[in-house]
Amino acid sequence: MDAQIEARGHEASGNAPVSRRLRHGDGAKHQVTVNGRRILLDCGFFQGLKALRLRNWQPPPFDPHRIDAVVLSHAHIDHSGYLPLLVCNGFHGPIFCTPGTATTAR
């Protein structure tokens, strides 16, 4: 099977040094397209400095209606905190994660 894969990270998460992203919570949102399916890896809030936190209220860098599924790596707020806003903005697909992550994220 030949898969067509394309990946796009949230523009702020990949450019900052790792130490800065870890200190301030990077608001992880990474869109991966596989065979035409759009999958969002993590859906997090920015934390830390006010300038970063204000980004949580900006429109996401993708159309939530066009995301087919979300995969959560874990339930920390910088990886799952944007989920309620994603749903409010039109996401209706499944969210995949471990049972422990589901319990914590609720």
N, C-alpha and C positions, 0 to 999 in steps of 0.2 A: 504494500500500500504506500503510495507516494502522498505525503501530507504537505499541504501548502501552509506554511507557518509564517506569521508576521507578529512582531512584538513591539509594543509602545509602552514606555514607562511614563509615570506622571512627571512632568517637566521639572519639578523641584527635587524629586527624590534622587535622581541619578547624578546631579551636578554638584551637590555638596559633598565635602569630605565625609567619610564614614563616621568619624568621631563626632562631627557636628550633627549628622542625621540621628545618631543614637542619643545625643544629649537633648535634642529638641523634638523628637518624634516626627518622622518624616511623612506622615499622611500617606502611607503606601497605597497606591492604586496602579496596577500594571495591567494593561489590556493586551491579551494575546489572541490572535485570530488563527484558528486552525480549521482548514477546509471550509472557510466561510463562516464559522461559528465564532462569535466574539465572547471571550471569557475574561472576566476580571479577576486577577489574582490580588486578593486583599482589597479592602475598601475602608481605609483608615482616616482618622482625624489628624490634623496637624496639632502639635502641642508645643509649649514653650513660649517664645517671644510673642507678644501681641500681634506683630506683623505676620507671623506664621499662622496664629490662631484665626485671624480674620480671613485667611484663605479657605477655611472650612465653610464659609457662607457664600463663596463664589460658585458659579455653575461648574460642574465637573468638566474635565477636559475631554468628554465623550458624551454621546447621547444615551442616557439610561434606558430608553425604550429599545435600543438596538443591542444591548448586552443580553446574551443568551443565558449566562450562568455566572455565578460568583464562586470562587474557591478561596476559603480562608485558611491561611497558614496557622494562625492562632488568634486568640481573642483579645489581645492587648488593644487598647483603644486606638492606637496609631495604625492598627491593621483592620479593625472592625467598626470603629466608631461612626463612620459615615453611612453605614447600612440603612438606618432609618431615613436619612435624607435621600439616599439612592431610591428607596421604595417610594417616597413622597414625590420624587421627580420622574416616576414612571417605570421603574424596574419591576418586572413581574415573574422573573425566572427563578430557578432553584438556587439554593446556597448550599455548597458542599463543604463539609468540615468534619472533624472527628467529633464523637459524642462529647468529649470533655470541652472542646472549643464551643460547641453548641450550648452547653450548660452555662459556661462562663459568659458567653456573649449575650445571653438572654438577660 
